[in-house]
Amino acid sequence: MEQINPTNGGFAVGWFTLSLINSGIAQGKNRSGFWWWVISLFIGPLATLIIVLLPRGAPR
């Protein structure tokens, strides 16, 4: 089994995938998926926690 380390790209793929998941969660809460995707690229798992704890936004 191959270990994930920063040199083989697994970390980056996981981080990018998490940002896409966060975008979907944000859209489900009536928030901007694009902006949460951008934020997630920088703060990753912390963005997930913030999105989950935020109340649902007003309908558009």
C-alpha positions in Angstrom: 0.0 0.0 0.0 1.4 3.3 -1.1 1.7 6.0 1.6 0.3 9.5 0.9 3.0 12.2 1.1 3.3 15.6 -0.4 5.7 14.5 -3.1 3.3 12.1 -4.9 0.4 14.5 -5.3 -2.1 12.5 -3.1 -2.3 15.4 -0.6 -3.1 17.9 -3.3 -5.7 15.7 -4.9 -7.4 15.2 -1.5 -7.3 18.9 -0.7 -8.8 19.8 -4.1 -11.5 17.1 -3.7 -12.4 18.4 -0.2 -12.8 21.9 -1.7 -15.3 20.6 -4.2 -17.2 18.8 -1.5 -17.3 22.0 0.5 -18.7 23.9 -2.5 -21.5 21.4 -2.7 -22.3 21.6 1.0 -22.3 25.4 0.8 -24.7 25.4 -2.2 -27.0 23.1 -0.2 -27.1 25.7 2.5 -27.9 28.5 0.0 -24.4 29.9 0.1 -22.1 30.8 -2.8 -20.5 27.5 -3.9 -17.8 29.4 -5.9 -16.6 31.5 -3.0 -16.6 28.6 -0.6 -14.6 26.6 -3.1 -12.0 29.4 -3.2 -11.9 29.7 0.6 -11.6 25.9 0.9 -8.5 25.9 -1.3 -6.8 28.0 1.3 -8.2 26.7 4.7 -9.4 23.2 3.7 -10.8 21.2 6.6 -11.4 24.4 8.6 -13.8 25.6 5.9 -15.7 22.4 6.2 -16.2 23.0 9.9 -17.3 26.6 9.3 -19.8 25.6 6.6 -21.3 22.9 8.7 -21.8 25.2 11.7 -23.2 28.1 9.7 -27.0 28.4 9.6 -28.8 28.0 6.3 -28.7 31.2 4.2 -31.7 33.0 2.9 -33.2 31.6 -0.3 -32.2 33.5 -3.5 
